[in-house]
Amino acid sequence: MHTERFAVRVQARANDNSPVPVDLVLVRDKETLGVVLPLTARQWFQRRDQLLRDHPGSLHAEHWEFVPGQARRFDRLPVGRSGVALIIFADYLTPGAHRARVGHLQRFTLVLGERDFQVVPDEN
């Protein structure tokens, strides 16, 4: 994992002006990645507790709810850096996968928009 830190910026009308539940998930092995990566955010949030119980050494997740207009910076990765993939799930009210795999970014900003989100590389 290359990610060191990240920020979150929530647009004013995000998620129909409702809080956005977000999970940052560290996957530690390829077998578990094959289970988690195909899931939509809705499926992840419905199955999260059981998946974490079924894969205690292979999955680590941090959960937040961000409100429209909020901004937050994380100076370290709260899930650790020892893994094969970092996946973000955002439980929007609108249909869609609402999932992103963070590539080899050292720093990024998670921009939570009105109907979906973006992971934007951060140069700073």
Sequence and secondary structure as in RCSB ss.txt:
>XXXX:A:sequence
MHTERFAVRVQARANDNSPVPVDLVLVRDKETLGVVLPLTARQWFQRRDQLLRDHPGSLHAEHWEFVPGQARRFD
RLPVGRSGVALIIFADYLTPGAHRARVGHLQRFTLVLGERDFQVVPDEN
>XXXX:A:secstr
    EEEEEE TTHHHHS EEEEEEEE SHHHHHHHTT  HHHHHHHHHHHHHH TTTEEEEEEEE TT EEEES
S TT S SSEEEEEE  SSSS  EEEE S SEEEEEE SS EEEEE   
